Amino acid sequence: MSALPDLRKYRPAEGLHEGRVIVVTGAGDGIGRALAKALAASGATVGLLGKTSRKLEAVYDEITAAGHPQPALLPLNLETATAAEYDALYKALQEEFGRLDGLAHLAGILGRCSPI
């Protein structure tokens, strides 16, 4: 049986996501923020979706300051969004990009920590 590769050493190929359009939910904070920045660094145009505009704008500024493709700001609270707001999101993505290559759904609330 062969040993598993050390995944901690994995580094994606440069430009791996070049030309891709990927929406990241929860992009204002935590794992969503880190993934959005990593995708942009690998060439993706990232849709920054989250409920806090201020946080999304900060990630936007970091991505553009690093010289990566200009992201799109998509403020939306998935927990309270209406059907009309989802339709508006679809239309905005369609008008801005004409397509969507991927979705990373990382929005979430931890909730109360308790024993399993």
N, C-alpha and C positions, 0 to 999 in steps of 0.2 A: 504494500500500500504506500503510495507516495505522500509526501508531506504537503500540507496546504500552503499556498503562497502567503507571504506576509502582506496582508492587505493594507497595513499601515504605511507601506512604502509605495502604494499605488499613486500614480500621478497621471491624469488624463492627457492624451495627446494634445499638443498645441492646436487650437482652432477646431477642436472636436465638435463644437456646437455652432460653428460658423454658419451664418445665414438662417439659423433656426429661430422660431418665435415660440417662446415658452412662458406661460403664466405661472407664477409662484404665489400661492395663497399664503398668508401669514408672513409676507415679505418684509414687514416692518421690524421684526424682532427675531431673536433666537435662530433656530435652524433655518427658517424661511429666509431670513436676512442673509445668512451665510451662504445658502444655496443660490440665491439670486445673484450675489456678488461673484460666486464661483462660475455660474453659468455665463454671466456677462464677460468674465475674464477669459472664458473659452470660446467667445465669439457670438453667443446668443443675444438676440434682442429679447429682453425680459419684460414681461408685464408684471408690475409690482402691485399685487392685490392685497389689501388689508383694510382694517377699519379705522386706522389712525393716520390721517393725512400727514401729520407732522413727521411721524416715523418713516413713512414711505418717501417723503421728500428728502429726508436725510440719507436714505439708501440711494435714492436717485442721484443726489449730489456726489456721493462716494463713487458710484459707477461712472458718472460722466467725468469726474475729476481724474479718474484713472485712465481715461481715454477709451473706454469700452463703448460698444454700441449704445445709443441713447435708449433708455428704457421708457416704458409707458406707465403713467400713474393710474391706477385703477382702484380708487377708494370705494370700498363696499363692505358693509357688515354682513357677512354670510348668515349670521344667526337671525337677523331681522329683515333681510332683504325680501322684497316683494317680487312677484312674477314680472312686473313692469321693470323693476331694477335689473333683473337677470336679462330681460330682453334688451335693455339699454346697454348692458355690458357686452352682449353678443354683437349688437350693432356697432358699438365702438371698436371692438376687435376686428370686425369685418371691414369697417371703413379704414382703420389705421393700417392693418396688416394683410387683410384678404385671406388669412388662413391662421391656423394655430397648429404648431408641430408637437406641442407637449404641454402637460399640466402637472405641476408638482403641488399636491394638496397637503400643505403643512400647517394650515390654520387650525388652532385648537386651544382649548382651555384645560389646564391641568386639573382643576377642581380640587377637592379636599383630599389630602393624603391620608390613607387609612390602611390598616392591615388587609390583606387579601382574604 
